[in-house]
Amino acid sequence: MKRTVPAVAVSALALTVGLVSTPATATASPASASLSQGMVFVQNDDSAGNQVVAYRRSADGSLHQAGTYSTGGRGGTLNGAVVDRLASQGSLTYDKAHRTLYAVNAGSNTVTVFGVAGDRLIRRQVINSGGTFPVSVAVHGAEVYVLNARAGGAVQGYLSILGHLVPLHSERRSLGLPVTTGPQEFTHTPGQVVVTPDGSSVIVTTKAAGNNLLVFGRLGLAQLAKTPAVVDDAGNVPFAAVFDRFGQLAVAEAGSNSVATYAVERDHHLRLLNRTATGQMATCWIVGAGGNYYLSNAGSNSLAGYHAERDGSPVSLGNIATGEGTVDAAATPDQRYIYVQTGKVGAVDAFRVESDGNLTRISSTVVPNAAGAEGIAAS
């Protein structure tokens, strides 16, 4: 049955657009946006007041600060965190189709919705995340899913209407993961929510909280199955994931320091295709660019590159050094550049993706107040 948003919700939302769409507090440089080839946005997760720092991206891939924008919420830190306070991927997510940027405020249990206007951000909305300690956002068309990490984990579904989120309270799914509050919380909370390219499934990586992947079948417009298919990944600690050019799921596994590839089956299950050790330490994050993907290794201060093959067997492109504490990363829409956060020093390292998939380092940019931060997106 096709589901629709209640008319009263749409009407109420339309009446409030003018009231809640306000410019975010910003400090911006006067340089012309016309020189920009795109933008890179970085979140600092500050517990006193979360901010997104916006950078213009030049033709050579270098970054130039354009402004700093308050999210209207607070950042947060999981117990035991070292170089990534949120221990997640996708806490800052850009929706190209709607020119919208989503930022989690883990310390406030909220999500901020920004409109992207050239090199400026306009804060449209700050909304409850539907759980405790939001860490990841995924977008598919008009549907938005937010992963909350604490209290056993939960996924909250929303519809994006007129640039604002409408929560679908019937589409909140508790994950029922074991609750850990001590120093192991960093590794024992879910890490990311993603949507399959065809929109058929919503997948959650649980890290060591469950050592599995949870696959919710998508039954209709922002309508998820009540219970997920559970894909066992015992001992491997599935941390973050990305889809390759063949629609296969590539997972960064922190427990075995590996990349695992899965085929997504029609019954919303995953079939393991391959598991390859990176030979690095703390392999936790992964980003795709063209026909390749690159894994961030926080313990080795490196990126491990692989070329994606149709049978799921990754072909190594070798490793390249980064700054200390390599965490989340983002690729530009044209797949020519990758930007990697280095959490220990609070910087962003820029790399050019060569035709053979190898990376060439361009620059490193220190982000204000961003040591230990996680959250990066590119437009």
N, C-alpha and C positions, 0 to 999 in steps of 0.2 A: 504494500500500500504506500503510495506516495505521501510524504509528510510535508506539511507547510508550516510556516511560522504563524502563530495566531495574529490576526489583523490588529488586535489591540496592542500587541508588543511592538509591531512595526510603527503604529501611529504614535505610541508613547515615545519611541526612539526618535522619530522624526521631529517631535516637538522639543526634544531636549538637545538636538544637535547643536543649535546655536548657543546653548548655555555651557556645554562642556568642551567644545572645540576651542581651546585657548592656546596661544603661543606658549611653548615651554620656555622657562628661564634659560637664556642663552648668552654666551659670550662668543662673538664671532669675529673673524678677521675680515677686512674689507675687500680682499682680492675677488676678482670676478669669477663667478661660477662657470662662465663660458669657456674657461681654460681647462675645466675638469673633464676627464674621460669617464667619470663615475665617482662613486663615493665608497668609503669604508667606514663602518660604524663600530665602535668599541664600547662595551659596558664596563664600568669600574666596580660594581657591586658594593659600593660604600654603604656601611651600616648606618651612617649618619644622614645619608641622602644619596640614593643611587643616581648615577648620571650616565648619559651616553655622549661620548666624544665623537664628533663627526670630522672626517678627513676627506678632502678632495684628492682624487687619484689622477695624477698626471699621465701623459702618454707613455712615459718611461716606467710607470709603475710606482713612482715615489709618492709619498703621502704629505699632505699639507693641511694643518689643522684649520677647520672652518668654523667650529663652534662647539660649545659644551651645553648640553640640555638636561635639565632635571626631569626625572621620570615621575616625580611626585610620590615616590615610595622609597623604601629602604632595602639595601642589600642584606645578605645574610651569609653565615658561614656554618657549614656542617662540622660537627666535632671530628677532629683528626685531620682536617684539611691542611694541605701544605702549600701547593702551588695553584690550586683551583678551589676556591671557597665553595663552589656549588657541586663539584664532582659530577659534571654533566656535560652534555653537548646540546646546542640549540637553544640556549637561554636568550639569545638575541636572534630573531628570525625576520628576514625581509621577504615580503610578498610583492614580487615584481609586478604582477598583473594589476594589483590595486594600489601600488606605490605606498605600501603600509609597512611599518616596522613595529614588531612586537618585542617588548622587553619585560622579563620577569623581575618582580621585586620580592625576593625570597623572604626578606625580613618583615614584609608587610602582608604577605599572602595575597598579593595583587599582581595584575598584569597591566602594563601601560601600552596604549595604542597611539603610535605616532603616524601622522601623515608626512610623507616625504615630498618636499617641494624644492626641487633642485638640490642645493647644498644646505637647505634648512629643514628642521623638524618642527612639526606643529603637533603639540600634545592634544589628542582628541578625547582621550578617555583613560581613566584608571578604574579597573574593575576587579572584583574578587576572583581569585583563581580557582575557586571551587574545592579547595583543600588547604593543606599546610605545606609551606616551603616549595613554591613552584620553581622548577629548574629547566623546563624544556617546552618549546612550542613548535607545533607542526601545522602546516597549512595545506589544504587541498581545495582549490576553487574557493567557494564561499565558506567552507568549513574550517574551523580552527580548533585544535586540540591542545590542551595544556596539561602537562605532567606535573603532579605534586609529589614530592619525595618523602616527606615525613608522615607519621601516623599510619604506616602501612602502605602508603602510596595511593594515588587516585588519578584518574584521567577525567577531565571535564571537557565536554563538547560545547562549542559555540557556533553561531552563524554570524558572519560579517555582513552587516547591512548599513548602507550609507556611511561606511568607514568606521562603524562602531560594532562592538561585540554584543550579541544577545545570547545570554547563557541558556542552554537547554538543560534544565534541572533533571529531566528524566534520563539524560544521557551522561550522567556522572557514573563512572565505574570505579569502585574501590578495588584495589589490587590485592588486599589481604596479605601483604608481605610481612615477615617478622619485623617487629619494631626494635631497633637498636639505637640507644641514646648515648653510649660511651664513645671512646676514641675510635671505634670501628665504624661509626656511623658513616664516615666518608666513603667506605667501600660497600656498606650494607644498606644502600638506598638505591632506588631506580635511577637510571642515567639519561634516558632519552625516549621520546616518542617520535615515530615517523609514520608516514602514510605511504603505502605502495603507489607506484606511478599511475596505476589504473584506478586507484581509489578503492580497491576491493577490501583492503585490510588496514588496520591500525596496529602498529607493533611497538611494544615497550621492551627496552633492555633493563634487566633487573639488577645487573652487577651481582655482588655476592649475597644480596638480599634473598634471591631465589635461585641464582645460577641458572637462569633460563630466559627464554624469550616468550613474551605473552602476545598472542596474535588474536586480536578482536576482529571478527568478520564485520564488515560494514554492510548493513542491510538496506540502507536508504539514506536520505539526506541527514547527515550527522547522526545517524542511528546505528549504534553498535550492538553486537551480540551481547547478551547478558553476561556470558562467561567466555573467557578466551581459550583458544587452543594453547597448550603449554609445550614448548619445545625445550627439552632438557639440554643444558649445556654445562653439566656438572664440572666444577673445578676450573672452568675457563673464564669466569667473571665477564660476561658480555657487557661492555661499557657503552659503546657508541656504534652507530650504523649509518650506512649510506647505500644508495642504489647505484649499480654500475650501468653502463650503456646498454646492457642486455636485460635490464630490469631485475637482475639478481641482487640479493642483499649481501653486502660485505660488512662484517662485524669486527670491530676492534675488541680483542679479548685480553683484558689486563692480567688475568690469572696465569695464562700460558704464554703471554706476550706473542700473540698470533693474530692473523687475519683469517677469519672463516667466511666462506661464501655459501649462500643458501639459494635454492630455487623456491619461489613462492608458488605453492600448489593451489588448485582451484578450491579445495576444501578448507582454505585458510591455514593450512599447515606449511611448515618449512622443511625442505629436504636438503640435508648437508651435502655440499658438493666437494669442498676442499677445506683443509686447514693447514696453513703455512706459518711457521715460526718466523718472526721478524729478526731474531737474534739481538733485539734491543731490550731495554728495560722500561717498565711502566708504559706499555703500549695501550693507550686508552682512547684516543680520538682519531677520527678519520674524515677525510674530505675528498670529494671526487672532482676531477677536472678533465674534461674530454673523455678519452678512453682509459683514463688512469685513476688511481686513488692513492692517497698519501696518508700515512699513519703517524700521529704525533707520539713520541716516546719521551715522556717527562723525565724518566730516570737516566736517559742517555743523551738528552739534549739534541734530539735529531728528528728528522722526517725520514720514514722508510717508504719509498715509492714502488708501485706495482702497476703493470699494464694488465687490464682486465681481458680475460679470454672467455669465449662463449661457453666453454665447459666448466667455468668457474675456477680454473687453475691460474693463479696470479703469476705473472712473470716479473721477477725482481728488476727494478731500475736502480737499485743501490740506495745508499743513505746519504743524507746531507746534514751538516751541522746547523744547529739553531742556537739562539740564546738559551739561558738556563730555564728549565722548567717548561718544556714545550707542552702547550695544552690545545685549546680549540683553534680551528682554522676556517677560513672562508675562501672560496674561489670566485673570481669575477664572472659575470654572465657570459663573456666571450671565452672563458676558460684559459685565458692567457696569463693570469697572475694568481698567485696564492698568497694569502696573508695569514700569518701564524702568530698567535699570542704566546709569549714566553712569560709564564706566570711569576716566576721568582723575581724577575727584574721589572715586570710590568711594562713590557714593550711589545711591539708588533714587528715581526720580521717579514720583509717582502721578497718574493721569489718570482722569477719569470719562468713559465712553463715552455720549454723548448719543443721543437717539432717531434723529437724522439721521446718526449716525456720526462727527460731529465730537467732538473731545476737549476737555475742560476740565481744566486743571491743578489739582491739589488740594494737593500738598505735596511736599517733598523730604526724604529721610531719609538721613543719613550712616551707612554700615555700617562697623563697626569693622574696620580693617585690610583694606579691600576695594578700594583703588585698583588698577586693572588687572585686577580679578577678573571672571570670567564664570560665570554659572550662577544661574538664578532660576526658581522655580516657585511656583504659587499653588494653594490648595485652598479 
